[in-house]
Amino acid sequence: MIRRQTGTVPGCSELQGDFNNMNELSAFPKGFTAIVVGSTGGLGSAFVALLERDPRCGHVVRLSRSSRPPLDLEDEASIERAAASLAARGDVHLIVDATGILHDPAMRPEKSIGQVDPEVIARAFAINATGPLLLLKHFHHLLPRKGRSVFATISARVGSIADNRLGGWYGYRASKAALNMFLRTAAIEISRKRPDAICLALHPGTVKTRLSEPFAADRERFEAEYSAQMLLDVMNRAEPSAEGAFVAYDGSDIPW
Ligand SMILES: NC(=O)c1ccc[n+]([C@@H]2O[C@H](COP(=O)([O-])OP(=O)(O)OC[C@H]3O[C@@H](n4cnc5c(N)ncnc54)[C@H](OP(=O)(O)O)[C@@H]3O)[C@@H](O)[C@H]2O)c1
């Protein structure tokens, strides 16, 4: 699925040292349009900054709850309006969904089953799974019928059912697993009319953003721009596949 760079993946600090050497997004057409949803977030703003510096990228559309038009994942009409506002632009070759939630003042990831609250679980699903599915519903029409294009959603390794060894974080894990299933299901359908479209669920590593702050502040974390650069490189190297793929920042496949 991903054409690998040569060499093994070294430790995280070494990796952070050499990302400036990465190339432009050579697999996308010159002057291509990219959309970043969640452009206000740690990873989302890093994607915007990198795409704006990429000489191949002609235009970057930022969408968020505070953009014009605003896009709120919990309000389907706002998603539909945002997609409709872009329909006249022509083909969009890259759509990156960098939205997501792990915690907010009313929401903490559960350490044990006793902490499970149906309202919190429903909110995690609404933002982490149903919202991105609605993005796929309304935005996939913007991808070209012919030629390579990418729809990438930022998932998380903890959404892997096969890789779950620690337990906990019921709502976040399950909502990311649902996101992965939605992505793969949509990939199969999208590939029928857009055989060169690539749908990716991506794991960014542990990244220094407000999402990870309360849980990983004492751990080694990637800078957002470093993780976003690695993920753009994955998007650049990915090959069409009717089933989509679940891939980490270093290009390695993650079991669904
Ligand atoms: N950071 C990590 O270590 C890590 C690890 C694994 C996976 N991830 C995933 O990476 C993605 C990006 O996270 P991040 O670390 O960059 O976190 P972040 O800085 O908190 O960004 C989250 C983004 O999601 C947006 N968002 C939240 N609720 C929304 C809604 N209802 N409608 C529209 N947008 C909404 C936020 O918009 P507002 O600015 O309007 O709130 C913000 O742009 C998430 O899917 C996360 O699960 C992150």
Ligand as a Chemical Component Dictionary entry (heavy atoms), coordinates in Angstrom:
data_LIG
# 
_chem_comp.id                   LIG 
_chem_comp.type                 NON-POLYMER 
_chem_comp.pdbx_formal_charge   0 
_chem_comp.three_letter_code    LIG 
# 
loop_
_chem_comp_atom.comp_id 
_chem_comp_atom.atom_id 
_chem_comp_atom.alt_atom_id 
_chem_comp_atom.type_symbol 
_chem_comp_atom.charge 
_chem_comp_atom.model_Cartn_x 
_chem_comp_atom.model_Cartn_y 
_chem_comp_atom.model_Cartn_z 
_chem_comp_atom.pdbx_ordinal 
LIG N1  N1  N 0  -2.120  14.453 19.625 1  
LIG C1  C1  C 0  -1.928  13.143 19.654 2  
LIG O1  O1  O 0  -1.042  12.635 20.355 3  
LIG C2  C2  C 0  -2.816  12.229 18.829 4  
LIG C3  C3  C 0  -2.549  10.844 18.854 5  
LIG C4  C4  C 0  -3.354  9.997  18.087 6  
LIG C5  C5  C 0  -4.368  10.519 17.310 7  
LIG N2  N2  N 1  -4.610  11.869 17.324 8  
LIG C6  C6  C 0  -5.715  12.374 16.501 9  
LIG O2  O2  O 0  -5.287  13.463 15.725 10 
LIG C7  C7  C 0  -6.415  14.290 15.395 11 
LIG C8  C8  C 0  -6.035  15.758 15.614 12 
LIG O3  O3  O 0  -5.842  15.958 17.001 13 
LIG P1  P1  P 0  -4.849  17.053 17.622 14 
LIG O4  O4  O 0  -3.875  16.309 18.437 15 
LIG O5  O5  O -1 -4.387  17.998 16.577 16 
LIG O6  O6  O 0  -5.876  17.752 18.634 17 
LIG P2  P2  P 0  -6.390  19.252 18.778 18 
LIG O7  O7  O 0  -5.263  20.211 18.718 19 
LIG O8  O8  O 0  -7.251  19.235 20.018 20 
LIG O9  O9  O 0  -7.306  19.474 17.468 21 
LIG C9  C9  C 0  -8.600  18.928 17.382 22 
LIG C10 C10 C 0  -9.328  19.583 16.223 23 
LIG O10 O10 O 0  -10.632 19.001 16.137 24 
LIG C11 C11 C 0  -11.576 20.061 15.987 25 
LIG N3  N3  N 0  -12.911 19.704 16.446 26 
LIG C12 C12 C 0  -13.280 19.186 17.638 27 
LIG N4  N4  N 0  -14.618 19.069 17.695 28 
LIG C13 C13 C 0  -15.102 19.523 16.501 29 
LIG C14 C14 C 0  -16.392 19.677 15.947 30 
LIG N5  N5  N 0  -17.504 19.348 16.627 31 
LIG N6  N6  N 0  -16.506 20.173 14.710 32 
LIG C15 C15 C 0  -15.412 20.543 13.992 33 
LIG N7  N7  N 0  -14.152 20.430 14.467 34 
LIG C16 C16 C 0  -14.015 19.934 15.707 35 
LIG C17 C17 C 0  -10.993 21.189 16.830 36 
LIG O11 O11 O 0  -11.622 22.403 16.488 37 
LIG P3  P3  P 0  -11.778 23.637 17.509 38 
LIG O12 O12 O 0  -10.470 24.397 17.420 39 
LIG O13 O13 O 0  -12.935 24.397 16.971 40 
LIG O14 O14 O 0  -12.012 23.069 18.876 41 
LIG C18 C18 C 0  -9.544  21.110 16.397 42 
LIG O15 O15 O 0  -9.354  21.743 15.153 43 
LIG C19 C19 C 0  -7.569  13.769 16.255 44 
LIG O16 O16 O 0  -8.410  12.942 15.488 45 
LIG C20 C20 C 0  -6.874  12.929 17.302 46 
LIG O17 O17 O 0  -7.716  11.897 17.820 47 
LIG C21 C21 C 0  -3.847  12.742 18.040 48 
# 
loop_
_chem_comp_bond.comp_id 
_chem_comp_bond.atom_id_1 
_chem_comp_bond.atom_id_2 
_chem_comp_bond.value_order 
_chem_comp_bond.pdbx_ordinal 
LIG N1  C1  SING 1  
LIG C1  O1  DOUB 2  
LIG C1  C2  SING 3  
LIG C2  C3  SING 4  
LIG C2  C21 DOUB 5  
LIG C3  C4  DOUB 6  
LIG C4  C5  SING 7  
LIG C5  N2  DOUB 8  
LIG N2  C6  SING 9  
LIG N2  C21 SING 10 
LIG C6  O2  SING 11 
LIG C6  C20 SING 12 
LIG O2  C7  SING 13 
LIG C7  C8  SING 14 
LIG C7  C19 SING 15 
LIG C8  O3  SING 16 
LIG O3  P1  SING 17 
LIG P1  O4  DOUB 18 
LIG P1  O5  SING 19 
LIG P1  O6  SING 20 
LIG O6  P2  SING 21 
LIG P2  O7  DOUB 22 
LIG P2  O8  SING 23 
LIG P2  O9  SING 24 
LIG O9  C9  SING 25 
LIG C9  C10 SING 26 
LIG C10 O10 SING 27 
LIG C10 C18 SING 28 
LIG O10 C11 SING 29 
LIG C11 N3  SING 30 
LIG C11 C17 SING 31 
LIG N3  C12 SING 32 
LIG N3  C16 SING 33 
LIG C12 N4  DOUB 34 
LIG N4  C13 SING 35 
LIG C13 C14 SING 36 
LIG C13 C16 DOUB 37 
LIG C14 N5  SING 38 
LIG C14 N6  DOUB 39 
LIG N6  C15 SING 40 
LIG C15 N7  DOUB 41 
LIG N7  C16 SING 42 
LIG C17 O11 SING 43 
LIG C17 C18 SING 44 
LIG O11 P3  SING 45 
LIG P3  O12 DOUB 46 
LIG P3  O13 SING 47 
LIG P3  O14 SING 48 
LIG C18 O15 SING 49 
LIG C19 O16 SING 50 
LIG C19 C20 SING 51 
LIG C20 O17 SING 52 
# 
